[in-house]
Amino acid sequence: MHPLRIGIIGVGNISGIYIKNLTSFRSTTISAVADIDLSRAEAVAGQIEGAEALTPEGLLASANVDLVLNLTIPNAHGPVAIAAAKAGKHVYNEKPLSIRLEDAEALLAEAKKAGTLVGGAPDTFLGGGIQTCRALIEEGAIGEPIAANAFMLCRGHEGWHPNPDFYYAVGGGPMLDMGPYYITALVNLIGGIRRVSGSTRITFPTRTITSKPKHGQTINVETPTHISGTMDFDNGAIGHITTSFDVFANDMPNIVIYGSAGSLIVPDPNGFGGEPLIKRAGEQEFRPVPLTHGFSENARGVGVLDMAYAIRGNKKPRASGELAHHVLEVMHAFEKSSTLEKHIHLTTHTEKPEAMAPDTYADELD
Ligand SMILES: NC(=O)c1ccc[n+]([C@@H]2O[C@H](COP(=O)([O-])OP(=O)(O)OC[C@H]3O[C@@H](n4cnc5c(N)ncnc54)[C@H](O)[C@@H]3O)[C@@H](O)[C@H]2O)c1
């Protein structure tokens, strides 16, 4: 079987780890790279054996590309992916799937028409940390999941990011930036979400950049920077999430799942490994649980590898477009609920993606 030939559009910061991993898996290869900055594509292609540098249009037209890996900026995720589906390519987007729900819907419709698959980041939930937690829940270690809390609290990115404006523009904010990791992990651990409510605020209407090179410049904040919401899961569990760029100090865990017979502290969903902590009824303290599943190093791209298997086996990828679309609707629904002052019933539905087998490592995903 030939490896899946991947063409990357957008070779910025995050592309390095994808290139490292996708050139090391046996079932994937990188055949082309493109960027609106062609010189950047040329520099990257020079470091990948067998890859050519193309314009984005040239990459979409190339007969040597099966799947487009879309690593452009969030605002371009939708348009680039829709063009890829229209060109008859499979496509995998970095998160969020798009910043506009309409783009996500158009993307899935175009791919359906073309008979191609859509996938989307994050794929951290396929790592050993979250998969070990999932196995614990499914073997009944904490009983029936009844509730969850999730927290992503920080003071924003203008102190270190060289170009932080987009975090405070429409389509930015802590929910669309970091929510995909948390909500995708929660859906993987508990299941789909049917109803959402939220309250949001802009605490600081302007931000002063303290990083270089824009030190001293002011950003006008256009999007909520503190978002709290509740999620009613299909199975009756009730989740809470707060994402914030407004908080100076915080000692909350990333995610806790509360079951009828115990509680589980889940490792950071923005990583692949970590250490789950469990406390079951009758136990005095939380105790660490060793990881039972593979991909606990930085395995970014394992979702693309899983797509190679899905394409080959004619089945649904785990980090699917359908899942990413559901997560996107949930994230938008918090602000919608806050504005309309009512619960939002979701129109998208999803099931937990298929669990990974224990002790699975590269190229053994079936
Ligand atoms: N950097 C990280 O640590 C990180 C982590 C997780 C996820 N992500 C996600 O990965 C994506 C890329 O992030 P990044 O940090 O690599 O950004 P980046 O700005 O470093 O790179 C983006 C690249 O895309 C190119 N580009 C932009 N619009 C384009 C278009 N329409 N067509 C072709 N090329 C285009 C840019 O020229 C640039 O080279 C974002 O969606 C981000 O949310 C980044």
The ligand as an SDF file (V2000), in Angstrom:
LIG
                    3D

 44 48  0  0  0  0  0  0  0  0999 V2000
    1.9630   27.6050   16.9880 N   0  0  0  0  0  0  0  0  0  0  0  0
    1.4280   26.7520   17.8380 C   0  0  0  0  0  0  0  0  0  0  0  0
    2.0080   26.4050   18.8820 O   0  0  0  0  0  0  0  0  0  0  0  0
    0.0810   26.1330   17.5400 C   0  0  0  0  0  0  0  0  0  0  0  0
   -0.3500   25.1430   18.3920 C   0  0  0  0  0  0  0  0  0  0  0  0
   -1.5430   24.5140   18.1170 C   0  0  0  0  0  0  0  0  0  0  0  0
   -2.2940   24.9070   17.0430 C   0  0  0  0  0  0  0  0  0  0  0  0
   -1.8890   25.9130   16.2400 N   0  0  0  0  0  0  0  0  0  0  0  0
   -2.7380   26.2870   15.1100 C   0  0  0  0  0  0  0  0  0  0  0  0
   -2.0120   26.0770   13.9050 O   0  0  0  0  0  0  0  0  0  0  0  0
   -2.3800   27.0500   12.9500 C   0  0  0  0  0  0  0  0  0  0  0  0
   -1.1390   27.7310   12.4520 C   0  0  0  0  0  0  0  0  0  0  0  0
   -0.4790   28.3100   13.5620 O   0  0  0  0  0  0  0  0  0  0  0  0
    1.0230   28.8150   13.4520 P   0  0  0  0  0  0  0  0  0  0  0  0
    1.4150   29.1750   14.8130 O   0  0  0  0  0  0  0  0  0  0  0  0
    1.8170   27.8490   12.6580 O   0  0  0  0  0  0  0  0  0  0  0  0
    0.7780   30.1640   12.6120 O   0  0  0  0  0  0  0  0  0  0  0  0
    1.8430   30.9420   11.7240 P   0  0  0  0  0  0  0  0  0  0  0  0
    1.2980   32.3110   11.5710 O   0  0  0  0  0  0  0  0  0  0  0  0
    3.2170   30.7470   12.2600 O   0  0  0  0  0  0  0  0  0  0  0  0
    1.7980   30.1570   10.3160 O   0  0  0  0  0  0  0  0  0  0  0  0
    0.7070   30.2310    9.4290 C   0  0  0  0  0  0  0  0  0  0  0  0
    1.2280   30.1100    8.0180 C   0  0  0  0  0  0  0  0  0  0  0  0
    0.1150   30.0900    7.1230 O   0  0  0  0  0  0  0  0  0  0  0  0
    0.3910   30.9560    6.0090 C   0  0  0  0  0  0  0  0  0  0  0  0
   -0.9060   31.3890    5.5060 N   0  0  0  0  0  0  0  0  0  0  0  0
   -1.7970   32.2170    6.1050 C   0  0  0  0  0  0  0  0  0  0  0  0
   -2.9050   32.3330    5.3610 N   0  0  0  0  0  0  0  0  0  0  0  0
   -2.7080   31.5780    4.2630 C   0  0  0  0  0  0  0  0  0  0  0  0
   -3.4950   31.2750    3.1210 C   0  0  0  0  0  0  0  0  0  0  0  0
   -4.6980   31.7990    2.9560 N   0  0  0  0  0  0  0  0  0  0  0  0
   -2.9860   30.4210    2.1960 N   0  0  0  0  0  0  0  0  0  0  0  0
   -1.7500   29.8890    2.3460 C   0  0  0  0  0  0  0  0  0  0  0  0
   -0.9550   30.1370    3.4170 N   0  0  0  0  0  0  0  0  0  0  0  0
   -1.4390   30.9570    4.3610 C   0  0  0  0  0  0  0  0  0  0  0  0
    1.2300   32.0570    6.5940 C   0  0  0  0  0  0  0  0  0  0  0  0
    1.9960   32.7110    5.5910 O   0  0  0  0  0  0  0  0  0  0  0  0
    2.1010   31.3020    7.5810 C   0  0  0  0  0  0  0  0  0  0  0  0
    3.2910   30.8070    6.9970 O   0  0  0  0  0  0  0  0  0  0  0  0
   -3.3800   27.9950   13.6410 C   0  0  0  0  0  0  0  0  0  0  0  0
   -4.6670   27.6060   13.3080 O   0  0  0  0  0  0  0  0  0  0  0  0
   -3.1510   27.7440   15.1220 C   0  0  0  0  0  0  0  0  0  0  0  0
   -4.3610   27.9070   15.8600 O   0  0  0  0  0  0  0  0  0  0  0  0
   -0.6970   26.5210   16.4530 C   0  0  0  0  0  0  0  0  0  0  0  0
  1  2  1  0
  2  3  2  0
  2  4  1  0
  4  5  1  0
  4 44  2  0
  5  6  2  0
  6  7  1  0
  7  8  2  0
  8  9  1  0
  8 44  1  0
  9 10  1  0
  9 42  1  0
 10 11  1  0
 11 12  1  0
 11 40  1  0
 12 13  1  0
 13 14  1  0
 14 15  2  0
 14 16  1  0
 14 17  1  0
 17 18  1  0
 18 19  2  0
 18 20  1  0
 18 21  1  0
 21 22  1  0
 22 23  1  0
 23 24  1  0
 23 38  1  0
 24 25  1  0
 25 26  1  0
 25 36  1  0
 26 27  1  0
 26 35  1  0
 27 28  2  0
 28 29  1  0
 29 30  1  0
 29 35  2  0
 30 31  1  0
 30 32  2  0
 32 33  1  0
 33 34  2  0
 34 35  1  0
 36 37  1  0
 36 38  1  0
 38 39  1  0
 40 41  1  0
 40 42  1  0
 42 43  1  0
M  CHG  2   8   1  16  -1
M  END
$$$$
